[in-house]
Structures are given as structure tokens and as C-alpha cells.
Amino acid sequence: MAFKLSSELVDATKGSGDAIRKKEETHRMAEANRAFTYFR
């Protein structure tokens, strides 16, 4: 577990990790759905 945490931290500093990828995907989805907020 310590190895996975350390590798994730190293990947985060490089800008390429599962957490970074998930964050960017979430932001992309939010940006895409922003246009539909006026239809409520």
C-alpha cells in the first residue's frame, strides 16, 4: 500500500496519474454539461 501511495504521489507531481486523469475527466464532463443548465 505504501508503494501504491508513493507511486501515485510521484505520478501526481508529473501530472499523470489516476487521480489527475479522473479530475480532468470530471472537469471535461462538467464543461460539456454546462450548456444544458439553462434547460431546467
N, CA, C and O atoms as CSV, one atom per row, in Angstrom:
chain,resi,resn,atom,element,x,y,z
A,1,MET,N,N,0.825,-1.193,0.000
A,1,MET,CA,C,0.000,0.000,0.000
A,1,MET,C,C,0.868,1.254,0.000
A,1,MET,O,O,0.546,2.235,-0.671
A,2,ALA,N,N,1.949,1.225,0.740
A,2,ALA,CA,C,2.838,2.382,0.768
A,2,ALA,C,C,3.437,2.629,-0.615
A,2,ALA,O,O,3.633,3.775,-1.021
A,3,PHE,N,N,3.722,1.550,-1.326
A,3,PHE,CA,C,4.285,1.692,-2.669
A,3,PHE,C,C,3.282,2.330,-3.617
A,3,PHE,O,O,3.644,3.191,-4.418
A,4,LYS,N,N,2.015,1.912,-3.531
A,4,LYS,CA,C,0.986,2.487,-4.402
A,4,LYS,C,C,0.792,3.973,-4.111
A,4,LYS,O,O,0.632,4.780,-5.027
A,5,LEU,N,N,0.809,4.324,-2.821
A,5,LEU,CA,C,0.654,5.728,-2.443
A,5,LEU,C,C,1.819,6.548,-2.960
A,5,LEU,O,O,1.624,7.633,-3.509
A,6,SER,N,N,3.023,6.041,-2.789
A,6,SER,CA,C,4.188,6.792,-3.252
A,6,SER,C,C,4.195,6.920,-4.773
A,6,SER,O,O,4.556,7.969,-5.307
A,7,SER,N,N,3.799,5.862,-5.465
A,7,SER,CA,C,3.771,5.954,-6.927
A,7,SER,C,C,2.688,6.913,-7.397
A,7,SER,O,O,2.871,7.599,-8.403
A,8,GLU,N,N,1.570,6.973,-6.694
A,8,GLU,CA,C,0.512,7.924,-7.059
A,8,GLU,C,C,0.975,9.357,-6.817
A,8,GLU,O,O,0.677,10.246,-7.615
A,9,LEU,N,N,1.695,9.588,-5.733
A,9,LEU,CA,C,2.220,10.928,-5.464
A,9,LEU,C,C,3.239,11.343,-6.519
A,9,LEU,O,O,3.250,12.493,-6.957
A,10,VAL,N,N,4.086,10.417,-6.922
A,10,VAL,CA,C,5.065,10.720,-7.969
A,10,VAL,C,C,4.350,11.022,-9.276
A,10,VAL,O,O,4.705,11.970,-9.976
A,11,ASP,N,N,3.345,10.222,-9.608
A,11,ASP,CA,C,2.579,10.470,-10.829
A,11,ASP,C,C,1.856,11.811,-10.765
A,11,ASP,O,O,1.751,12.506,-11.776
A,12,ALA,N,N,1.358,12.179,-9.591
A,12,ALA,CA,C,0.647,13.452,-9.446
A,12,ALA,C,C,1.587,14.630,-9.678
A,12,ALA,O,O,1.189,15.632,-10.273
A,13,THR,N,N,2.819,14.519,-9.217
A,13,THR,CA,C,3.761,15.611,-9.451
A,13,THR,C,C,4.133,15.716,-10.922
A,13,THR,O,O,4.436,16.802,-11.415
A,14,LYS,N,N,4.110,14.587,-11.623
A,14,LYS,CA,C,4.387,14.597,-13.059
A,14,LYS,C,C,3.168,15.025,-13.868
A,14,LYS,O,O,3.285,15.375,-15.042
A,15,GLY,N,N,2.004,14.995,-13.235
A,15,GLY,CA,C,0.778,15.379,-13.927
A,15,GLY,C,C,0.121,14.234,-14.656
A,15,GLY,O,O,-0.734,14.450,-15.515
A,16,SER,N,N,0.509,13.018,-14.325
A,16,SER,CA,C,-0.086,11.861,-14.997
A,16,SER,C,C,-0.318,10.760,-13.977
A,16,SER,O,O,0.594,10.004,-13.643
A,17,GLY,N,N,-1.525,10.680,-13.495
A,17,GLY,CA,C,-1.882,9.636,-12.547
A,17,GLY,C,C,-3.369,9.383,-12.621
A,17,GLY,O,O,-4.094,10.100,-13.311
A,18,ASP,N,N,-3.824,8.374,-11.920
A,18,ASP,CA,C,-5.251,8.063,-11.951
A,18,ASP,C,C,-6.079,9.202,-11.374
A,18,ASP,O,O,-7.145,9.520,-11.901
A,19,ALA,N,N,-5.603,9.819,-10.299
A,19,ALA,CA,C,-6.347,10.913,-9.677
A,19,ALA,C,C,-6.406,12.124,-10.605
A,19,ALA,O,O,-7.450,12.763,-10.728
A,20,ILE,N,N,-5.301,12.436,-11.249
A,20,ILE,CA,C,-5.255,13.573,-12.178
A,20,ILE,C,C,-6.167,13.305,-13.369
A,20,ILE,O,O,-6.910,14.186,-13.801
A,21,ARG,N,N,-6.106,12.085,-13.896
A,21,ARG,CA,C,-6.942,11.718,-15.038
A,21,ARG,C,C,-8.418,11.809,-14.676
A,21,ARG,O,O,-9.224,12.299,-15.467
A,22,LYS,N,N,-8.774,11.340,-13.483
A,22,LYS,CA,C,-10.170,11.378,-13.025
A,22,LYS,C,C,-10.633,12.827,-12.868
A,22,LYS,O,O,-11.757,13.165,-13.241
A,23,LYS,N,N,-9.763,13.686,-12.312
A,23,LYS,CA,C,-10.114,15.095,-12.135
A,23,LYS,C,C,-10.342,15.772,-13.486
A,23,LYS,O,O,-11.314,16.508,-13.656
A,24,GLU,N,N,-9.455,15.528,-14.439
A,24,GLU,CA,C,-9.603,16.140,-15.757
A,24,GLU,C,C,-10.854,15.640,-16.466
A,24,GLU,O,O,-11.534,16.405,-17.149
A,25,GLU,N,N,-11.158,14.354,-16.302
A,25,GLU,CA,C,-12.365,13.799,-16.909
A,25,GLU,C,C,-13.617,14.429,-16.301
A,25,GLU,O,O,-14.572,14.732,-17.016
A,26,THR,N,N,-13.611,14.625,-14.993
A,26,THR,CA,C,-14.748,15.249,-14.319
A,26,THR,C,C,-14.931,16.689,-14.781
A,26,THR,O,O,-16.058,17.136,-14.993
A,27,HIS,N,N,-13.836,17.412,-14.936
A,27,HIS,CA,C,-13.920,18.796,-15.395
A,27,HIS,C,C,-14.423,18.863,-16.839
A,27,HIS,O,O,-15.197,19.755,-17.188
A,28,ARG,N,N,-13.982,17.918,-17.678
A,28,ARG,CA,C,-14.460,17.873,-19.056
A,28,ARG,C,C,-15.954,17.613,-19.114
A,28,ARG,O,O,-16.671,18.235,-19.899
A,29,MET,N,N,-16.426,16.683,-18.272
A,29,MET,CA,C,-17.858,16.369,-18.242
A,29,MET,C,C,-18.656,17.585,-17.763
A,29,MET,O,O,-19.720,17.881,-18.306
A,30,ALA,N,N,-18.150,18.284,-16.755
A,30,ALA,CA,C,-18.845,19.460,-16.243
A,30,ALA,C,C,-18.902,20.557,-17.299
A,30,ALA,O,O,-19.920,21.233,-17.444
A,31,GLU,N,N,-17.825,20.729,-18.023
A,31,GLU,CA,C,-17.796,21.743,-19.082
A,31,GLU,C,C,-18.778,21.387,-20.195
A,31,GLU,O,O,-19.443,22.266,-20.745
A,32,ALA,N,N,-18.869,20.108,-20.525
A,32,ALA,CA,C,-19.790,19.670,-21.572
A,32,ALA,C,C,-21.238,19.828,-21.126
A,32,ALA,O,O,-22.099,20.159,-21.942
A,33,ASN,N,N,-21.517,19.601,-19.862
A,33,ASN,CA,C,-22.884,19.687,-19.356
A,33,ASN,C,C,-23.297,21.104,-18.979
A,33,ASN,O,O,-24.460,21.347,-18.656
A,34,ARG,N,N,-22.364,22.028,-19.017
A,34,ARG,CA,C,-22.668,23.412,-18.652
A,34,ARG,C,C,-23.725,24.008,-19.582
A,34,ARG,O,O,-24.538,24.828,-19.156
A,35,ALA,N,N,-23.713,23.602,-20.834
A,35,ALA,CA,C,-24.660,24.139,-21.808
A,35,ALA,C,C,-26.090,23.736,-21.482
A,35,ALA,O,O,-27.028,24.442,-21.853
A,36,PHE,N,N,-26.273,22.629,-20.804
A,36,PHE,CA,C,-27.613,22.128,-20.529
A,36,PHE,C,C,-28.219,22.680,-19.242
A,36,PHE,O,O,-29.332,22.293,-18.886
A,37,THR,N,N,-27.529,23.566,-18.535
A,37,THR,CA,C,-28.064,24.090,-17.278
A,37,THR,C,C,-29.237,25.037,-17.510
A,37,THR,O,O,-30.042,25.240,-16.600
A,38,TYR,N,N,-29.356,25.612,-18.682
A,38,TYR,CA,C,-30.427,26.571,-18.943
A,38,TYR,C,C,-31.760,25.898,-19.262
A,38,TYR,O,O,-32.795,26.564,-19.285
A,39,PHE,N,N,-31.748,24.597,-19.506
A,39,PHE,CA,C,-32.963,23.889,-19.886
A,39,PHE,C,C,-33.793,23.427,-18.703
A,39,PHE,O,O,-34.823,22.786,-18.911
A,40,ARG,N,N,-33.399,23.717,-17.484
A,40,ARG,CA,C,-34.150,23.267,-16.304
A,40,ARG,C,C,-35.412,24.045,-16.130
A,40,ARG,O,O,-36.165,23.798,-15.188
